[in-house]
Amino acid sequence: MPVRSWHVGLPTWAERAARWSALLRDGQDPAAVQATMAGLNDALFARSIETCVQAMAADGWGEPPVRFTVLLMGSGGRHESFLRPDQDNGFILDDYPDAQHDRVDRWFIELADRFTRALDEAGVPFCRGHVMATNPVWRKSISQWRAQFAGWAHRRSLQSVMWADIFLDFRALGPAAGMGDDVRAAVLQVCAEQPLYLKQLSWEHVRHDVPLGLFGQLLGEPGAGHHDEIDLKLRATLPLVGLIRMLALRSGIAETGTMERLRALIAAGRISDAFGAILAEDFAILTGMRVRQQIADVDAGRPVSNHLKLAELTERDRKRLVRLFRSVDTLRRVAAQEFGGRLG
């Protein structure tokens, strides 16, 4: 196991919150600040994996038996993590003979255990859904990744839809990151060959209504617990990011960041310049609102949350959210038409 001081020198989560707050006060674009801050996460993951590999060699495990790269998935893959993200990671291994499987897998099981525990130690908690390299679903060779994603698309089960929603934003990290390009090419090929799978994936985002009432008023979450709040992640970020992801995959776009995908969709003529500009502004506003909410939570010593109290919204932010949800609703309609589905 790596020594407990391996992450010394990297900023703490409180220091990151302070930097983020200062940049926002300085008028910097929230989405650009988020991408910059994501580089700190990359540094944390890179130092962690390097330290774990070195520690394994020192403990008699030897060097990696095959080349590999770390996969960052979900918001980490998009470079769009907020404060206190959990782990969504995996490994891509170079292909190797079947006869070597036990030896290779044993080595990477040990590495995955050390890597995920090291990240947890550094303040990046374990994924409650076990989307981590310790789970063999997320630790595979290039050929196995190709076969697994093709299998998800063929079966089109609810589980495969849930996994794909996390996996499709993957980004490879490290000196062998080029292996991620091989897996990405296979993913785009499957998406082109399996339009019904893309339709099913898009439906998970198309079918949910936006939280606006009959007269355009903001609606709180259903149930007694959060009826006076809006979950910005569930109601805004996930559908906005997910719908742009689906349209990008439909067009064969390889980028994983939401803004990069949006720019590519505009360049390809899949989204108009005017609507694209609105979506880009909405994404920046949403990012800023979520960051400010989380910074306030950190400053107050509360758990980081995505819930925004309706009563505390300024009139300006209220109008911004109404426009944002109308943009998401328009995007739902674009995706429904693109994939041949129907709105609920």
C-alpha positions as CSV (number, residue, x, y, z in Angstrom):
1,M,0.0,0.0,0.0
2,P,1.4,3.5,-0.8
3,V,2.6,5.7,2.1
4,R,-0.1,7.9,3.5
5,S,1.8,11.1,2.4
6,W,1.7,10.3,-1.3
7,H,-0.9,13.1,-2.0
8,V,0.9,15.8,0.1
9,G,1.4,18.9,-2.1
10,L,-1.9,18.6,-3.9
11,P,-4.6,21.1,-2.8
12,T,-7.2,20.0,-0.3
13,W,-10.9,20.1,-1.1
14,A,-11.3,23.2,1.0
15,E,-8.4,24.8,-0.9
16,R,-10.0,23.9,-4.2
17,A,-13.3,25.4,-3.1
18,A,-11.5,28.6,-2.1
19,R,-9.8,28.8,-5.5
20,W,-13.0,28.1,-7.4
21,S,-14.8,30.8,-5.4
22,A,-12.1,33.3,-6.1
23,L,-12.1,32.6,-9.9
24,L,-15.9,33.0,-10.0
25,R,-15.8,36.3,-8.1
26,D,-13.2,37.4,-10.7
27,G,-15.8,36.9,-13.4
28,Q,-14.3,33.8,-15.0
29,D,-16.5,31.5,-17.1
30,P,-17.7,28.8,-14.7
31,A,-17.5,26.0,-17.3
32,A,-13.9,27.0,-18.2
33,V,-13.0,27.2,-14.5
34,Q,-14.5,23.7,-14.0
35,A,-12.3,22.3,-16.8
36,T,-9.2,23.9,-15.3
37,M,-10.0,22.6,-11.8
38,A,-10.5,19.1,-13.3
39,G,-6.8,19.1,-14.1
40,L,-6.2,18.9,-10.4
41,N,-8.2,15.7,-10.3
42,D,-6.1,14.4,-13.2
43,A,-3.0,15.1,-11.2
44,L,-4.4,13.3,-8.2
45,F,-5.3,10.2,-10.2
46,A,-1.9,10.2,-12.1
47,R,0.1,10.5,-8.9
48,S,-2.0,7.9,-7.2
49,I,-1.5,5.3,-10.0
50,E,2.2,6.0,-10.3
51,T,2.7,5.7,-6.6
52,C,0.7,2.4,-6.4
53,V,2.7,0.9,-9.3
54,Q,6.0,1.9,-7.6
55,A,4.8,0.5,-4.3
56,M,3.9,-2.9,-5.9
57,A,7.3,-3.2,-7.4
58,A,8.9,-2.5,-4.0
59,D,6.7,-5.1,-2.5
60,G,7.8,-7.8,-4.9
61,W,5.0,-7.7,-7.4
62,G,7.2,-6.6,-10.2
63,E,6.4,-4.3,-13.1
64,P,3.0,-4.3,-14.9
65,P,2.7,-7.5,-16.9
66,V,1.1,-5.7,-19.9
67,R,0.6,-2.0,-20.8
68,F,-2.5,-0.4,-19.3
69,T,-4.2,2.9,-18.9
70,V,-6.6,4.3,-16.4
71,L,-10.2,5.1,-17.4
72,L,-12.0,8.1,-15.9
73,M,-15.7,7.9,-16.5
74,G,-18.8,9.9,-15.7
75,S,-18.2,13.6,-14.9
76,G,-14.5,12.9,-14.5
77,G,-14.3,11.6,-18.0
78,R,-16.0,14.8,-19.3
79,H,-13.7,17.0,-17.2
80,E,-16.8,18.3,-15.4
81,S,-16.5,17.1,-11.8
82,F,-17.7,19.3,-9.0
83,L,-16.5,19.4,-5.4
84,R,-16.0,16.1,-3.6
85,P,-16.6,13.7,-6.6
86,D,-16.7,10.0,-6.0
87,Q,-14.8,7.4,-8.0
88,D,-15.8,6.3,-11.5
89,N,-12.7,4.6,-12.8
90,G,-11.5,1.5,-14.6
91,F,-8.5,0.0,-16.5
92,I,-7.9,-0.8,-20.2
93,L,-5.2,-3.5,-20.6
94,D,-3.3,-4.3,-23.7
95,D,-4.4,-7.6,-25.2
96,Y,-2.6,-10.7,-24.0
97,P,-2.7,-14.5,-24.5
98,D,-5.5,-16.3,-22.7
99,A,-2.9,-18.6,-21.1
100,Q,-1.6,-15.5,-19.1
101,H,-4.9,-14.4,-17.8
102,D,-4.5,-15.6,-14.2
103,R,-1.1,-14.0,-13.8
104,V,-2.2,-10.7,-15.4
105,D,-5.5,-10.5,-13.7
106,R,-3.9,-11.2,-10.3
107,W,-1.5,-8.3,-10.7
108,F,-4.3,-5.8,-11.8
109,I,-6.7,-6.9,-9.0
110,E,-4.0,-5.9,-6.6
111,L,-3.3,-2.6,-8.4
112,A,-7.0,-1.8,-8.5
113,D,-7.4,-2.4,-4.8
114,R,-4.4,-0.2,-3.9
115,F,-5.5,2.5,-6.4
116,T,-9.1,2.8,-5.2
117,R,-8.1,2.7,-1.5
118,A,-5.4,5.4,-2.2
119,L,-8.0,7.7,-3.8
120,D,-10.4,7.1,-0.9
121,E,-7.6,8.1,1.5
122,A,-7.1,11.3,-0.5
123,G,-10.7,12.3,-0.2
124,V,-12.2,10.7,-3.3
125,P,-14.7,8.2,-1.8
126,F,-15.5,4.8,-3.2
127,C,-18.3,4.7,-5.8
128,R,-21.4,3.3,-4.1
129,G,-22.3,1.6,-7.4
130,H,-18.9,-0.1,-7.6
131,V,-18.0,1.6,-10.8
132,M,-14.3,1.1,-10.1
133,A,-11.3,-0.9,-11.4
134,T,-11.9,-3.3,-8.5
135,N,-15.0,-4.5,-10.3
136,P,-14.1,-6.8,-13.3
137,V,-16.8,-5.1,-15.4
138,W,-14.6,-2.0,-15.5
139,R,-11.2,-3.8,-15.8
140,K,-10.7,-5.3,-19.2
141,S,-8.4,-5.7,-22.2
142,I,-9.0,-3.7,-25.4
143,S,-10.7,-6.8,-27.0
144,Q,-12.8,-7.5,-23.9
145,W,-14.0,-3.9,-23.8
146,R,-15.0,-4.1,-27.5
147,A,-16.9,-7.3,-26.8
148,Q,-18.5,-6.0,-23.7
149,F,-19.9,-2.9,-25.2
150,A,-21.2,-4.8,-28.3
151,G,-22.9,-7.1,-25.9
152,W,-24.6,-4.3,-24.0
153,A,-25.9,-2.9,-27.3
154,H,-27.1,-6.3,-28.4
155,R,-28.9,-7.1,-25.1
156,R,-30.2,-3.6,-24.5
157,S,-31.0,-4.4,-20.9
158,L,-31.8,-1.8,-18.2
159,Q,-28.4,-2.6,-16.6
160,S,-26.5,-2.0,-19.8
161,V,-28.3,1.3,-20.2
162,M,-27.2,2.4,-16.7
163,W,-23.6,1.2,-17.3
164,A,-23.4,2.9,-20.7
165,D,-24.6,6.2,-19.3
166,I,-21.4,6.2,-17.2
167,F,-19.1,4.5,-19.6
168,L,-19.7,6.6,-22.7
169,D,-18.0,9.7,-21.2
170,F,-14.8,7.8,-20.6
171,R,-11.4,9.3,-21.0
172,A,-8.0,7.5,-20.8
173,L,-5.3,8.9,-18.6
174,G,-1.6,8.2,-18.6
175,P,1.3,7.4,-21.0
176,A,-0.7,4.6,-22.7
177,A,-3.8,6.7,-23.1
178,G,-3.8,5.9,-26.9
179,M,-5.4,2.6,-26.0
180,G,-8.5,4.6,-25.2
181,D,-8.7,5.7,-28.8
182,D,-9.0,2.1,-29.9
183,V,-11.9,1.5,-27.5
184,R,-13.5,4.8,-28.5
185,A,-13.4,3.8,-32.2
186,A,-15.1,0.5,-31.4
187,V,-17.8,2.3,-29.4
188,L,-18.6,4.7,-32.2
189,Q,-18.8,1.7,-34.6
190,V,-21.3,-0.1,-32.4
191,C,-23.3,3.1,-32.0
192,A,-23.5,3.5,-35.8
193,E,-24.5,-0.2,-36.3
194,Q,-27.0,-0.3,-33.4
195,P,-29.4,2.7,-33.8
196,L,-32.0,1.1,-31.6
197,Y,-29.5,1.0,-28.7
198,L,-28.9,4.7,-29.1
199,K,-32.6,5.3,-29.2
200,Q,-33.0,3.4,-26.0
201,L,-30.2,5.3,-24.3
202,S,-31.6,8.7,-25.5
203,W,-35.1,7.7,-24.2
204,E,-33.8,7.7,-20.6
205,H,-33.3,11.5,-20.9
206,V,-36.1,12.3,-23.3
207,R,-38.9,10.8,-21.3
208,H,-38.5,13.0,-18.2
209,D,-40.4,16.2,-18.0
210,V,-38.7,19.4,-17.0
211,P,-39.7,20.9,-13.5
212,L,-41.9,23.7,-14.9
213,G,-45.6,24.2,-14.2
214,L,-48.4,25.1,-16.5
215,F,-47.5,28.8,-16.3
216,G,-43.8,28.4,-16.4
217,Q,-43.2,28.4,-12.7
218,L,-40.4,26.3,-11.1
219,L,-41.6,23.1,-9.4
220,G,-39.9,21.5,-6.4
221,E,-39.0,17.8,-6.1
222,P,-41.9,15.4,-5.6
223,G,-42.4,14.1,-2.1
224,A,-42.2,15.7,1.3
225,G,-38.4,15.7,1.7
226,H,-37.5,18.3,-1.0
227,H,-40.8,19.7,-2.2
228,D,-39.3,23.3,-1.8
229,E,-36.1,22.5,-3.6
230,I,-34.8,21.6,-7.1
231,D,-32.1,18.9,-7.6
232,L,-29.9,20.7,-10.2
233,K,-27.9,17.5,-11.0
234,L,-31.0,15.3,-11.6
235,R,-33.2,17.9,-13.2
236,A,-30.7,19.9,-15.2
237,T,-27.2,18.6,-15.5
238,L,-28.0,14.9,-16.3
239,P,-30.6,15.6,-19.1
240,L,-28.5,18.5,-20.6
241,V,-25.3,16.5,-20.6
242,G,-27.0,13.2,-21.6
243,L,-29.0,14.6,-24.5
244,I,-25.9,16.3,-26.0
245,R,-24.0,13.0,-25.5
246,M,-26.6,11.1,-27.4
247,L,-26.7,13.6,-30.3
248,A,-22.9,13.6,-30.5
249,L,-22.8,9.8,-30.6
250,R,-25.4,9.7,-33.3
251,S,-23.2,12.0,-35.3
252,G,-20.0,9.9,-34.7
253,I,-18.4,12.6,-32.6
254,A,-15.6,11.2,-30.4
255,E,-15.2,14.1,-27.9
256,T,-16.4,13.5,-24.3
257,G,-16.7,17.0,-22.8
258,T,-20.1,18.6,-23.1
259,M,-18.9,21.9,-24.5
260,E,-16.6,20.0,-27.0
261,R,-19.5,17.9,-28.1
262,L,-21.7,20.9,-28.4
263,R,-19.2,22.8,-30.6
264,A,-18.8,19.7,-32.8
265,L,-22.6,19.4,-33.2
266,I,-22.8,23.1,-34.2
267,A,-19.9,22.6,-36.7
268,A,-21.6,19.6,-38.2
269,G,-24.8,21.5,-38.6
270,R,-26.7,19.2,-36.2
271,I,-27.5,22.1,-33.8
272,S,-28.0,25.7,-35.0
273,D,-25.5,28.4,-34.1
274,A,-28.2,30.3,-32.2
275,F,-29.5,27.4,-30.2
276,G,-26.0,26.2,-29.6
277,A,-25.0,29.6,-28.1
278,I,-28.1,29.4,-25.8
279,L,-27.1,25.9,-24.6
280,A,-23.5,27.0,-24.0
281,E,-24.6,29.9,-21.9
282,D,-27.1,27.7,-20.0
283,F,-24.4,25.2,-19.3
284,A,-22.1,27.9,-17.9
285,I,-24.9,29.3,-15.7
286,L,-25.9,25.8,-14.4
287,T,-22.2,25.1,-13.6
288,G,-21.9,28.3,-11.8
289,M,-25.0,27.8,-9.7
290,R,-24.0,24.3,-8.7
291,V,-20.5,25.3,-7.8
292,R,-21.7,28.3,-5.7
293,Q,-24.2,26.0,-3.9
294,Q,-21.5,23.5,-3.1
295,I,-19.0,26.2,-2.0
296,A,-21.7,27.5,0.4
297,D,-22.1,23.9,1.7
298,V,-18.4,23.6,2.3
299,D,-18.1,27.0,4.0
300,A,-21.1,26.1,6.3
301,G,-19.6,22.7,7.1
302,R,-22.6,20.9,5.5
303,P,-22.4,17.8,3.2
304,V,-22.0,18.9,-0.4
305,S,-25.5,18.9,-2.0
306,N,-27.1,19.5,-5.4
307,H,-30.4,20.8,-4.0
308,L,-31.2,24.4,-4.4
309,K,-33.9,26.0,-2.2
310,L,-36.5,27.8,-4.4
311,A,-37.2,30.4,-1.7
312,E,-33.6,31.5,-1.7
313,L,-33.3,32.1,-5.4
314,T,-32.9,35.6,-6.6
315,E,-35.3,36.8,-9.3
316,R,-32.4,36.8,-11.8
317,D,-31.5,33.1,-11.0
318,R,-35.2,32.1,-11.1
319,K,-35.5,33.5,-14.6
320,R,-32.2,31.9,-15.6
321,L,-33.5,28.5,-14.4
322,V,-36.8,28.8,-16.2
323,R,-34.9,29.6,-19.5
324,L,-32.5,26.7,-18.9
325,F,-35.3,24.2,-18.4
326,R,-37.1,25.5,-21.5
327,S,-33.8,24.9,-23.4
328,V,-33.6,21.3,-22.0
329,D,-37.2,20.8,-23.1
330,T,-36.4,22.0,-26.6
331,L,-33.4,19.7,-26.6
332,R,-35.7,16.8,-25.6
333,R,-37.8,17.5,-28.6
334,V,-34.8,17.7,-30.9
335,A,-33.6,14.3,-29.6
336,A,-37.1,12.8,-29.8
337,Q,-37.3,13.7,-33.4
338,E,-33.7,12.6,-34.1
339,F,-34.2,9.2,-32.6
340,G,-37.8,8.7,-33.7
341,G,-39.2,8.6,-30.2
342,R,-42.1,10.4,-28.5
343,L,-42.2,12.8,-25.6
344,G,-44.0,11.6,-22.4
